[in-house]
Amino acid sequence: MTNPNEELLLDADGIPILTDPVNRDEAPAFAEQPLESHKEEMSAEELTGLLLNSDSFRQQLDEITAELTRTVRQQLESTLRPTIEEAISLALDDSNTVSHEAVRKQLEAALPDLLARTLQH
């Protein structure tokens, strides 16, 4: 690092020129996180608490949760769709079911009005 008393070298635009490059293998002192120095001393509960209180961790957790929920819903829909469609078809096709009778009564009640509207057009 340069001596603070030394004058900075500037380029033509007045931007300081860096003269002491930092190697990637050398971690600068300011980059140390408090968590890094204490992680071996922390219990699993303390570490979990820190993570759950982190906004970035919570955001990532929310994104993972949303994606997992979508995936599970899609898998359930694709797995259950044929069975549900068959159950609905069987229930509505069976003339002895309550649903069949309810649909028939609704059609009978609506038929006069439907016929009148159709004849008017």
Secondary structure as UniProt FT lines:
FT   TURN            4..5
FT   TURN            12..13
FT   TURN            24..25
FT   HELIX           29..31
FT   HELIX           34..38
FT   TURN            39..41
FT   HELIX           44..52
FT   HELIX           55..93
FT   TURN            95..96
FT   HELIX           98..120
//
